[in-house]
Amino acid sequence: MDNVLATVQELLQRHFQLQPQQVTPESNLADLGVDSLATIEFMFHLEEAFDVSLTEFRDPVQTVGDIAAFVRKAQLAQAAVYA
């Protein structure tokens, strides 16, 4: 498991009071009780945790794995800017 995914899972568990076994890469956010507004609010926490800007990306996120991929994409974009 990569660090981004592990961190996303940990943050989701803490923020939404979920059990570790509930938060797998395939877990659907809606099934976890995380609606679209909560997802947007959670993205602000991710920006702080990963020190990236996620506002530029509009990829749909439906699963925990989607969130991790979204963060990775933002990290790559940010690294390209500073390269």
N, C-alpha and C positions, 0 to 999 in steps of 0.2 A: 504494500500500500504506500502511496506517495505521501509526502508531508502535507501537500495542499489538501488532499482528500481527508486525511486524518484530522487536520485542523478544522476543516469545514464540519466534519462529523462531531467533533468535540464542541465546537461553538453552537451547533444546532441542538445538541443534547442539553447544554447549559441554558441556552436562551429560551428554549421551548419545553424544558423539563421532560426530556425524552430519555428512554432507556437505550443503552448502547446497541442492543440487538435490534432495535427499531430503525436505527439510522445506518442503512447500508447504501452503497452507491445506487442501487436500483430502487430504493424507497421513493415513492411518489410523495411529493410535498403535501398535496391535498389529503392524502391518506394519513399523513402525520398530523393533520390539523393546521397546517401552515397555508393560509390563504394568500392570495396575490398581494394584498396590502402588507401582510406580515413578511412576505418574501422581500418586498421593496425595502421595508424597514431593516430587515436582516442584512441587506446588501450594504447599508451604511456601517454596520458592525464589521462586515468583511473588509470594507475599504480601510478601516482603522487597523484591523488585525494584520492585513497583508500590505498595508501602505501602498495601495493602488487606487486608481480612479476607475470606477465601474460605470460611470454615467454615460460613457461613450458607446457602450455596448448594449444592444437591444435584443440579444439572443433570448429566445424563450427558455425558461427554466422550469422543468417539471419534476426533476428528480434530484437527489443529493449529488449524484454524479454530474448532472448538468451544471450545478452550482460550482463544483470543483473545476470543471472544464472552463467555465466562464471566468473564474479567477485566474486559471493558468493562461488563458488568452489575454487577459488584461496585463498579467506579468510580462508576457512576451512582447506585447505592444509597448509597454513602458520601457523594457530593456532595449528595444529597437530605437526608441527616442534618445536614450542616453548613450547609445553605442557610437 
